[in-house]
Amino acid sequence: MEQSLFHIPRKWIGAFIGLICSLLLIFLGFWKAVFVLLCVGLGFLIGQRLDTEGEQSISEFFGRLFPSH
């Protein structure tokens, strides 16, 4: 198992995510917190896809996502 300088145990990452989710629920309410989490997840997926496909402009990405007829 490789150790790096920024190795953080998964249990602490999970605890931090739980803390963030609970604070969102307290301050925003259920549906607003769900919306925020969905937007963060969608942004993560779009960024991950752009990273794995190499140098590609955002307009090309959205052009493939929403093709014009």
ZAMARGU-4260 file (C-alpha; in steps of 0.2 Angstrom, whole numbers, plus 5000, padded with zeros to 4 digits):
<rodrens>
0) 5000/5000/5000 | 5007/5017/4994 | 5007/5031/5007 | 5007/5049/5001 | 5009/5065/5009
5) 4991/5069/5008 | 4984/5051/5013 | 4968/5053/5023 | 4959/5038/5029 | 4942/5035/5021
10) 4933/5035/5037 | 4938/5053/5040 | 4933/5058/5022 | 4916/5050/5025 | 4914/5059/5042
15) 4918/5075/5033 | 4905/5072/5019 | 4892/5068/5033 | 4896/5084/5042 | 4894/5094/5026
20) 4877/5085/5022 | 4871/5088/5039 | 4875/5106/5039 | 4867/5108/5022 | 4851/5100/5029
25) 4851/5111/5044 | 4854/5128/5035 | 4845/5125/5019 | 4832/5112/5022 | 4830/5095/5013
30) 4825/5099/4995 | 4838/5113/4994 | 4851/5102/5001 | 4847/5089/4988 | 4847/5101/4974
35) 4865/5108/4980 | 4871/5090/4981 | 4865/5085/4964 | 4873/5101/4956 | 4889/5096/4965
40) 4888/5079/4958 | 4884/5084/4941 | 4898/5097/4941 | 4910/5083/4947 | 4904/5071/4933
45) 4906/5085/4919 | 4923/5089/4926 | 4929/5071/4927 | 4923/5068/4909 | 4932/5083/4902
50) 4948/5078/4911 | 4948/5060/4904 | 4944/5065/4886 | 4959/5076/4885 | 4960/5094/4879
55) 4942/5098/4873 | 4932/5114/4874 | 4917/5116/4885 | 4907/5121/4870 | 4911/5105/4860
60) 4906/5095/4876 | 4889/5103/4877 | 4887/5102/4859 | 4888/5083/4860 | 4878/5083/4876
65) 4864/5093/4868 | 4865/5091/4849 | 4855/5104/4838 | 4844/5097/4825
</rodrens>
